[in-house]
């Protein structure tokens, strides 16, 4: 039975009113309505932006909330304890109804220039109070909230969330069993923290404006953030978040990847982000996701625009179904052809794995995420990113030479190892090496005594020839693998 956790001493009549209503007293229902209706209507209206208020009738929401309350209360669903406050119960019902209406009116088309449905209930509560957020404000808000919340304790986070949902200091104090003075002091400190963060972000923005787009926005003309309308979030990772978007200049669907705000002070992360765009811009292949360029947000953040591939990555495919041998070979051969093209342009991917290979509805394969790629050329850029003390990649799919230089140099055969890892996962449903920790996995990768099981031992439909081909790709020494992605693809096609 739902119970209103109402500890407020302010409304001593709540229990009596509810008891009278449940006993069939019609006047009690009228008194409950008249006592709270106007306050509830004001609370609902305060949480609607101008645009949402034009589509959502706050009075209808309050009336619907009352109907739900009276229907459930007459059945005995609600019970107030210790002289609890009926107001708090009613306002929660109203806010629940209001959020449902907002979700309904923003589900058909979400635009970050207008009323964007947020990525969480917390952001939904914020959205009710904001006024036509722009694209950069929406992205910055998500990152800023994540960072601020990470600095708070569990109780402080609860206070923050309740305040965003419109609760007064007194309500927050009662809910969290803290004094109202403690709550006010917390929000005073929080306001100071937010002001400091805003000042820092403003300084970064001004510095970025003075410095200009910088090298990271080349090789093409820097992209303008306001040329893109974000539609929905596609996913998030350690480096940033990706959104499906519309390029309003060409009316073309694209994907926009935004570097996490927390990464802006990490020079290596920023360089990797910019390098990915510079590297992929030189690659023109139907099986490589095309990058259109880089841009800067007003707060100094970075974003990248690339082709939108509507589909799933191979890690999702593997989790959802068994991939048949013919399909697996066809997919990996397409990946190998794309990687061969990259190698001819002097680019080594260095992070081939199922989640970096996309498969659209028509079955077209697209390789993505060249963030760890290395350029096979003598240049300052190459030297700065060929530091063997910097180990980067995904443990279960990394070649031994990426971990230990004694195995040899990183080169095209490193990606041949990655191709073998993808082929292996399509049959086994897991990477070639697994372990409880990343260190345990890396130890297996570099151990001469450790070998992944043969494909034919894992699946009856894997031929001996295919098993041998995969094992050759996963050889510990680079010289024991296929010499190129092209040679591997040719061998795969012949099977």
Secondary structure, 3 states (H helix, E strand, C coil): CCCECCCCCCCCCHHHHHHHHHCCCHHHHHHHHHHHHHHHHHHHHHCCCHHHHCCCCHHHHHHHHHHHHHHHHHCCCCCECCCCCHHHHHHHHHHHHHHHHHHHHHHCCCCCCCCCCCCCHHHHHHHHHCCCCCHHHHHHHHHHHHHHHHCCCHHHHHHHHHHHCCCCHHHHHHHHCCCHHHHHHHHHHHHHHHHHHHHHHHHHHHHHHHHCCCHHHCCCCCECHHHEEEEEEEEECCCEEEEEEEECCCCEEEEEEEECHHHCCCHHHHHHHHHHHHHHCCCCCCCECCEEEEEECCCCCEEEEEECCCEEEHHHHHHHCCCCHHHHHHHHHHHHHHHHHHHHCCEECCCCCHHHEEEECCCCEEECCCCCCEECCCCHHHHHCCCCCCCCCCHHHCCHHHHCHHHCCCCHHHHHHHHHHHHHHHHHCCCCCCCCCHHHHHHHHHCCCCCCCCHHHHCCCCCHHHHHHHHHHCCCCHHHCCCCHHHHHHHHHHC
